[in-house]
Amino acid sequence: MDLTIFIKAQDNAPGGYEDALSGVKNGLWQHDGIRYIFPVLRIPSLVTDSEGVLYSFEDHEEARAYIMEPTLGMRLIEICYALLRQGGEITVLMPSEADREHLWSCMTLFYCVMPRYTVFKEVINKFFSGELHRLTSEIIKKKQGQIMRCVIASVGDTEYTAFVEPEEHTLKVFRNTEPILTAQPRAALISAGYNGRQLVYTVEGGGGIYVSDLEMTSVNRISCPCKNIIVVKLLTGSDRLALLLCNTEYEVWDYIAGELVYKTDELHLHTVCDLIISADGSGRAAGFNRDHSDEETVFTLAELFRADLTGQTLRPVSTVKFSMYENFYGSFAVYDSSTNGSHIPVFHFRKDENRAKAVTENYLLYVPVSGSHTLMISDAAGKLFRVMRFPEELDSVNSCFCYNEETDIVTVANKGVVRRFCADTADTEKIDLVNATYVDHNYYRQPGLQESIEKLMDELFRESPGRETE
């Protein structure tokens, strides 16, 4: 989505952002620009003409890009705080019922996609009795479910992929690319994961977490107080821990003992794609997106866990060993607390914004948010380890990814299809040259160095299609 259309509209005077902010501060919204000041999802009841379509979002990912754009994100947060400072009722501040619903939908949208910005929920609490805009929240939940209902579990040299097709209430499980189960259980499944031994799944209407064999002949139900539960990941390094999304919070459950072993409100909706618990008890999370705050210019985008796997007790620690952090302007780095070292990764030079999609013991896997169908795998020092181009028919944003260090294979799963690629097809000498160029030079003081690395990277990707394997 071209976000410059919002900036251009907001920069217009009169009728731009400054006029809108002034109106809010003066206690009366008299502005025609609610569409580009408080954008919403493209919902027919809210978006009724071509201008509304222009200044609305196709999905929540476009809204995420909006709030992460520094100018637009700061302005939206600023005008929300101005709203909170008003003492009157929303009916006085916004006499138009249509404008009030538009604001309500906008606040619900941005609260759901970026809940760590509490200002959106504060506006909802103050002016809309704490209730989310129903239609907006339902659409977001549906889209989230479509993305998250695929779970890949690595067990040794094998990947097990579980798909839930909610429209058909069908469960499909693959061993590598071989389908080993297609079933339509009596209960309407929401999500499922399989680790080669246990099938872990959740159903519509809540009721807990269910654990069974692959044929579902012997089922154990684990009671869980949450109504909406999604299996996000069966954790590598343990045959009994699962990462679950319970309502809007992430929880780690021991699905054998039936115990909640870790819960955090720091891992928010949309942020986690993968989490690994290693044999030594450490853990790493991946999938955190670009983020910024009006109060903090830098904060950590991944969290390290310590685990006593014998007692199944997890506890977070204050430092991270392997994480991404990013400043307000989009420059990011990898931090390794074991060496207190900070490194700007080579893929910082890529033209597309990259998103972590999978994590292993030693590596993080990234794909572009949009654009070229490429992936990069780096170590904790920010150095490239693997690069690979994958087929364009695979959706890079909504696909699930898994990298197996043992086999050097990347598994990509989407819409009931599983494909696997050998990641060792790149020119390793060229990767070494990229890393050496990056490490041995002060890149931001060397004219042309960024262009040089970009050229090498482009050559690498052109020459490095993943070799598909069974």
C-alpha positions in Angstrom: 0.0 0.0 0.0 1.2 3.5 -0.9 1.2 5.3 2.5 2.3 8.6 0.9 -1.3 9.3 0.0 -2.1 9.6 3.7 0.9 11.9 4.3 0.0 14.1 1.3 -3.6 14.4 2.5 -2.6 15.2 6.1 -0.1 17.8 4.9 -2.7 19.8 3.0 -3.6 23.1 4.5 -6.3 24.0 5.2 -8.0 20.6 6.0 -4.9 18.6 7.0 -3.6 17.1 10.1 -2.8 20.3 12.0 -6.4 21.5 11.5 -7.7 18.2 12.7 -5.5 18.3 15.8 -6.5 21.9 16.5 -10.2 20.9 16.4 -9.7 18.1 18.8 -7.8 20.3 21.2 -10.6 22.9 21.0 -13.2 20.2 21.9 -15.1 20.0 18.6 -14.4 17.8 15.6 -15.4 19.7 12.5 -13.3 18.1 9.8 -13.9 16.3 6.5 -10.7 14.3 6.8 -11.7 11.6 9.2 -10.9 9.0 6.5 -7.2 9.9 6.3 -6.8 11.0 10.0 -8.5 7.9 11.5 -8.3 5.2 8.8 -10.2 1.9 9.1 -10.6 -1.5 7.4 -12.4 -1.6 4.1 -15.8 -2.5 5.7 -18.8 -1.8 3.4 -20.9 -0.2 6.2 -18.0 2.3 6.9 -16.5 2.7 3.4 -19.1 3.7 1.0 -17.4 5.6 -1.9 -14.2 5.7 -3.9 -12.5 8.2 -1.5 -13.3 5.9 1.4 -11.7 3.0 -0.5 -8.6 5.0 -1.2 -8.0 5.8 2.5 -8.9 2.4 4.0 -7.0 -0.8 4.5 -7.5 -4.2 2.8 -6.3 -6.0 5.9 -4.7 -5.6 9.3 -1.2 -5.9 7.8 -1.7 -2.7 5.9 -2.8 -1.0 9.2 0.4 -2.4 10.8 2.5 -0.8 8.1 0.6 2.5 8.7 1.3 2.6 12.4 5.0 1.7 11.9 5.5 4.6 9.4 7.2 7.2 11.7 5.2 10.3 10.6 1.8 8.6 10.4 2.3 6.6 13.6 3.4 9.6 15.6 0.5 11.7 14.4 -2.1 9.1 15.2 -0.7 8.6 18.7 -0.5 12.4 19.2 -4.1 13.0 18.2 -5.3 10.1 20.3 -3.7 11.7 23.4 -5.4 14.9 22.5 -8.7 13.1 22.5 -8.0 11.7 25.9 -7.4 15.1 27.3 -10.9 16.2 26.4 -13.3 16.2 29.3 -16.6 16.1 27.4 -18.6 13.2 26.0 -17.8 11.8 22.6 -21.2 13.0 21.4 -20.2 16.5 22.1 -16.7 16.2 20.6 -18.0 14.4 17.5 -21.7 15.2 16.8 -21.8 13.0 13.8 -22.7 9.4 14.6 -20.9 8.2 11.4 -17.7 9.9 12.6 -18.0 8.3 16.0 -18.3 4.8 14.6 -15.4 5.6 12.2 -13.2 6.5 15.2 -14.4 3.5 17.2 -13.5 1.2 14.3 -10.1 2.9 13.9 -9.2 2.6 17.6 -10.2 -1.1 17.6 -8.2 -1.8 14.5 -4.9 -0.3 15.8 -5.4 -1.7 19.3 -5.7 -5.2 17.8 -2.7 -4.9 15.5 -0.4 -3.1 18.1 -1.8 -3.6 21.6 1.4 -2.4 23.3 0.3 1.1 22.3 -2.2 1.4 25.2 -3.5 4.8 24.0 -5.9 3.1 21.5 -7.5 1.0 24.3 -7.6 4.1 26.5 -9.7 5.9 23.9 -12.0 2.9 23.6 -12.3 2.8 27.4 -13.1 6.5 27.7 -15.5 7.0 24.8 -16.9 3.5 24.0 -17.3 1.9 27.4 -14.3 -0.3 26.8 -16.0 -2.3 24.1 -14.3 -3.1 20.8 -16.0 -2.3 17.5 -17.6 -5.7 16.9 -17.4 -6.0 13.1 -13.8 -4.7 13.0 -12.6 -7.1 15.7 -14.4 -10.1 14.1 -12.8 -9.4 10.7 -9.3 -9.2 12.3 -9.8 -12.4 14.3 -10.9 -14.3 11.2 -7.8 -13.1 9.3 -5.5 -13.9 12.2 -6.9 -17.4 12.4 -6.4 -18.0 8.7 -2.7 -17.2 9.1 -2.1 -19.0 12.4 -3.9 -22.3 11.7 -0.8 -24.0 10.3 1.8 -25.4 12.7 5.2 -26.9 11.7 7.1 -29.0 14.3 10.7 -30.1 13.7 11.6 -33.5 15.2 15.2 -34.5 14.3 15.4 -34.7 10.5 11.6 -34.6 10.0 9.0 -31.8 9.9 5.4 -32.4 10.8 3.0 -29.8 9.4 -0.6 -29.6 10.6 -3.3 -27.6 8.8 -6.8 -26.8 9.9 -9.2 -25.7 7.2 -11.9 -24.0 9.2 -14.4 -23.7 6.4 -14.4 -27.4 5.8 -13.5 -28.4 9.4 -10.8 -30.5 7.9 -7.5 -31.5 9.5 -4.5 -32.3 7.4 -1.1 -33.5 8.7 2.0 -34.0 6.7 5.3 -35.8 7.4 7.7 -33.7 5.3 5.6 -33.5 2.1 3.8 -36.8 2.6 0.2 -36.5 3.8 -0.3 -38.9 6.7 -3.8 -37.7 7.9 -6.9 -36.1 6.4 -9.8 -36.1 8.8 -13.0 -34.3 9.6 -13.4 -34.6 13.4 -16.9 -34.2 14.9 -15.7 -31.1 16.8 -15.0 -28.0 14.7 -11.3 -27.5 15.0 -9.7 -24.1 15.4 -6.0 -25.1 15.4 -3.7 -28.1 15.7 -0.1 -29.2 15.8 1.5 -32.6 15.6 5.0 -33.6 16.9 5.2 -37.1 15.6 3.6 -38.6 18.7 0.9 -36.3 20.1 -1.8 -34.3 18.2 -2.5 -31.1 20.2 -5.6 -29.2 19.1 -8.3 -26.7 20.1 -12.0 -26.5 19.1 -14.7 -23.9 18.5 -16.3 -22.6 21.7 -13.3 -23.2 23.9 -13.4 -26.1 26.2 -9.7 -26.4 26.7 -6.7 -28.1 25.0 -7.1 -31.6 23.5 -4.2 -34.1 23.2 -4.6 -37.4 21.3 -2.9 -39.8 19.0 -3.0 -39.2 15.3 -6.2 -41.2 14.8 -8.0 -39.4 17.7 -9.0 -42.6 19.3 -7.7 -41.7 22.7 -8.3 -38.0 23.7 -7.2 -36.2 26.8 -8.8 -32.9 27.6 -6.9 -30.2 29.5 -9.0 -27.6 31.1 -8.1 -24.0 30.2 -10.0 -20.9 31.4 -9.6 -19.1 28.0 -12.4 -19.2 25.5 -10.4 -18.5 22.4 -7.3 -20.7 22.1 -5.0 -21.1 19.1 -2.0 -23.5 19.0 0.8 -21.4 17.7 3.8 -23.7 18.1 4.8 -27.1 19.5 8.1 -26.1 21.1 11.3 -27.6 19.7 13.5 -29.1 22.4 10.5 -30.5 24.4 7.9 -33.1 23.6 5.4 -31.6 26.1 5.4 -27.8 25.7 3.2 -25.7 23.4 3.0 -22.0 22.8 -0.7 -21.0 22.8 -2.5 -17.7 22.0 -5.1 -17.5 24.7 -7.5 -14.6 23.9 -4.8 -11.9 23.3 -2.0 -13.3 25.5 0.7 -15.9 24.8 1.0 -18.8 27.2 3.2 -21.9 27.3 1.4 -25.0 28.5 2.7 -28.4 29.5 0.1 -30.4 27.5 1.1 -33.7 29.2 0.8 -32.6 32.8 -2.0 -30.1 31.9 -0.2 -27.1 33.5 0.3 -23.5 32.6 4.1 -23.0 32.9 4.6 -19.5 31.5 2.5 -16.5 30.8 3.4 -13.1 29.6 1.7 -9.9 28.4 4.9 -8.8 26.7 4.4 -11.1 23.7 1.5 -9.4 22.1 -0.9 -10.4 19.4 0.7 -10.7 15.9 4.2 -10.7 17.2 5.2 -14.3 17.6 5.8 -16.7 14.7 8.1 -19.1 16.4 9.6 -20.0 19.8 12.2 -22.5 20.7 13.1 -24.1 24.0 16.5 -25.6 23.8 18.0 -28.6 25.6 19.9 -26.4 28.0 16.7 -24.7 29.0 17.2 -21.4 27.1 14.6 -20.2 24.7 14.3 -17.7 21.9 11.3 -16.1 20.2 11.0 -14.9 16.6 8.5 -13.0 14.5 8.6 -9.6 16.2 7.9 -6.8 13.8 9.1 -3.2 13.5 7.7 -1.2 16.4 8.2 2.2 18.0 6.8 4.2 20.9 6.3 7.8 21.8 8.0 7.1 25.1 10.8 4.7 24.1 12.9 5.1 21.0 14.4 1.7 21.3 13.2 -1.5 22.9 13.9 -5.2 22.5 11.9 -7.2 19.9 12.6 -10.7 21.2 12.7 -12.3 24.7 15.0 -14.9 26.2 13.5 -17.6 28.4 15.1 -19.8 31.0 13.5 -23.1 31.7 13.9 -25.9 34.2 12.6 -28.6 31.8 12.5 -31.2 34.5 10.0 -29.2 36.6 8.5 -27.6 33.5 8.9 -24.1 35.1 9.7 -21.3 32.8 10.8 -17.9 33.9 11.9 -14.9 31.9 15.2 -13.2 32.4 16.0 -9.6 32.0 18.7 -9.9 29.3 18.4 -11.4 25.9 21.0 -13.5 24.2 19.7 -13.4 20.7 17.3 -10.6 19.7 16.4 -7.9 17.3 16.0 -4.3 18.4 15.2 -1.3 16.4 15.3 2.5 16.8 12.4 4.8 15.8 13.8 5.5 12.4 13.9 1.8 11.3 17.6 1.1 11.9 17.9 -2.3 13.6 20.6 -4.6 15.1 21.1 -8.0 16.6 22.2 -8.0 20.3 24.0 -10.9 21.9 24.0 -10.6 25.7 26.6 -13.4 26.1 29.2 -11.0 24.5 27.4 -7.7 25.1 27.9 -7.2 21.4 25.6 -5.4 19.0 25.7 -6.0 15.3 23.9 -4.5 12.4 22.9 -7.5 10.2 23.8 -7.6 6.5 20.1 -7.9 5.6 19.7 -4.3 6.9 20.7 -3.3 3.4 17.9 -5.1 1.7 15.3 -2.8 0.0 12.3 -4.6 1.6 11.4 -4.6 5.2 12.2 -8.0 6.6 10.3 -10.0 9.2 11.5 -12.8 11.4 9.5 -16.0 10.6 11.3 -18.8 12.3 14.0 -19.4 14.9 16.4 -22.3 15.6 19.2 -22.9 18.2 21.6 -20.7 16.3 19.8 -18.9 13.5 16.9 -16.6 12.6 15.0 -16.8 9.3 13.7 -13.7 7.7 11.5 -13.0 4.6 10.5 -9.6 3.1 7.1 -8.2 4.0 6.5 -7.7 0.3 8.4 -7.7 -2.9 10.9 -10.3 -3.9 10.3 -13.9 -2.8 13.6 -14.3 -0.9 14.7 -15.4 2.5 17.7 -14.8 4.6 19.1 -16.8 7.6 21.6 -15.1 9.9 23.4 -15.9 13.1 23.5 -14.0 16.3 26.3 -11.7 15.1 24.1 -10.5 12.2 26.1 -12.4 9.6 24.4 -14.1 6.7 24.5 -17.9 6.8 22.0 -18.8 4.1 20.1 -17.0 1.4 17.5 -18.5 -0.9 14.9 -17.5 -3.5 11.6 -19.4 -3.3 8.8 -19.7 -5.9 6.5 -16.7 -6.4 3.3 -18.7 -6.0 4.2 -19.0 -2.3 2.8 -16.1 -0.3 5.8 -14.8 1.7 3.7 -12.9 4.3 1.1 -15.5 5.3 3.1 -18.7 4.8 4.6 -20.6 7.7 8.3 -21.2 7.6 10.6 -23.6 9.3 14.4 -24.0 9.1 16.0 -27.3 10.2 19.7 -26.9 11.1 20.2 -30.6 11.0 19.2 -31.1 7.4 19.7 -27.6 6.1 16.1 -27.6 4.7 13.6 -24.8 4.7 9.9 -25.9 4.9 7.3 -23.5 3.5 3.6 -24.2 4.2 0.5 -22.3 3.1 -3.1 -23.1 2.2 -2.8 -26.9 2.6 0.4 -27.2 0.6 3.8 -28.1 2.0 7.0 -27.6 0.0 10.7 -28.2 1.1 13.8 -26.6 -0.2 17.5 -27.3 0.3 19.0 -24.0 1.5 22.6 -24.7 0.5 22.3 -23.6 -3.1 23.9 -20.1 -2.7 27.4 -19.2 -3.6 29.2 -19.5 -0.3 32.2 -17.5 -1.5 29.8 -14.6 -2.4 28.2 -14.9 1.1 31.6 -14.7 2.7 32.4 -11.6 0.5 29.2 -9.9 1.7 30.0 -10.7 5.3 33.6 -9.5 5.0 32.6 -6.3 3.2 30.0 -5.6 5.9 32.3 -6.5 8.9 35.6 -5.0 7.8 34.3 -1.6 6.9 32.5 1.2 8.7 29.6 1.0 6.2 27.9 4.3 6.9 31.2 6.2 6.3 32.1 4.4 3.1 30.5 5.9 0.0 29.1 3.3 -2.2 29.5 0.4 0.3 25.7 -0.1 0.7 25.3 -0.2 -3.1 28.1 -2.7 -3.3 26.5 -5.0 -0.8 23.1 -4.6 -2.4 24.6 -5.6 -5.8 26.2 -8.7 -4.3 22.9 -9.6 -2.5 20.9 -9.2 -5.7 23.4 -11.5 -7.5 23.2 -14.1 -4.7 19.4 -14.2 -4.9 19.3 -14.5 -8.7 21.7 -17.4 -8.5 20.3 -19.1 -5.5 16.9 -20.7 -6.1 16.1 -23.3 -3.4 16.5 -26.8 -4.7 13.1 -28.5 -4.0 13.2 -31.8 -2.2 10.8 -34.5 -1.1 
